[in-house]
Amino acid sequence: MSANHNYLVIMAGGIGSRFWPLSRMSVPKQFIDFFATGKTLLRQTYERFLKIVPADHIIISTNLAYMELVQEQLPEVDPQNILREPAFRGTAPSVALAAYYLRTIDPEANIVMAPADQYIVNEEAFCADMLRALDYTATHPHLVTLGIKPTHPETRYGYIQVDEERPADGFCKIKTFTEKPQPEFARIFTESGEFYWNTGLFIWRAQTIIDTMHTLLPDMMTQFDRVFKEYRTRDERREELYRCYESFIHISIDYAVIEKAPNMYMLSGSYGWMDIGRWEDVWQESAKDTHGNVVHSGNCELYDCRNNLIILPDNKKTIIQGLDGYFFCATDDIVVICPLDEKNIRHFRTDLQTKGEEGLM
């Protein structure tokens, strides 16, 4: 199959609650420059995949509320290539929407589904694996994910176990998925050598994922069939989609399809992959001073401080002494100081939300 049938869908509709208070409902994490490079996570993902698919084959899937943010950060993307979800319903409906849309413009569409919040060190090796996976799905009715050999017992990632038989082409049939295990099981998985981290990067033909989802989510897919009837205009499809989208259950593509599909395969890779899912990840991948501190922004004086992540305004002098492994973040309406631990951050946000502090969300 010609590479002209290859497309990328960047999933950029999440709210990024783990990166509160910088990530808000109005401007979630994919639209933020976490590494002070001048490029947001969305922009970095877009530029990474320009090495794999043509620019006009890149689709952005996002919530309707973030349409203007996408256009501001990716002005070169045709507005028709921005899929707008009218409600937050998880990744399964957004995957289905992208597959149906691409099938209407190219019945042979071969798709990479990529989150907007991942970090890749060796982009050359990453691109080679992506092209290899696209070649495979173009000629096989399979759903493919990329797997990473774990380097430590990480509890934030899902784990993949593949069949013992390793085919010559490297695409292994997946045996089991385990979502975010407890520390003891993560250690067992890592030490066994039989498990891989699930990257959440998926490759498949539009028709293959539509057929698979019809079996696993028949009610939702029947509604998509109605939305994308051949005689409908683009505006008519959008109106019908907006009418039915809110009725969809809120469900992830992993839970609804990936963990259940009988045609799931994995290609293992090694290119320095990380899912940017907590403030500690930002600290880990940022340039540090000689004491391990990362000052993302702020006019600071540090005394006997180590391994801290600091995001503060420049218009006030800040003095910090004697702290190790802390997160400091100040915005116009809130200051957060806590250990570099995502569970604490989410607890603070949830607690304020239950107290009616919606303006801080």
Secondary structure, DSSP 8 states (H G I E B T S, - for coil): --GGGEEEEEE-----GGGTTTS-SSS-GGGS-TTSSS--HHHHHHHHHTTTS-GGGEEEEEEGGGHHHHHHH-TTS-GGGEEEESS---HHHHHHHHHHHHHHH-TT-EEEEEES-EEES-HHHHHHHHHHHHHHHHHSS-EEEEEE--SS--SSS-EEEE-S---TTSEEEEEEEE-S--HHHHHHHHHHT-EEEEEEEEEEEHHHHHHHHHHHSHHHHHHHHHHT-TT--HHHHHHHHHHHHTTS----HIIIIITT-TTEEEEEE-S-EEE--SHHHHHHHS---TTS-EEEE-EEEEES-BS-EEE--TTSEEEEES-BSEEEEE-SS-EEEEES-HHHHHHHHHHHHHTT-GGG-
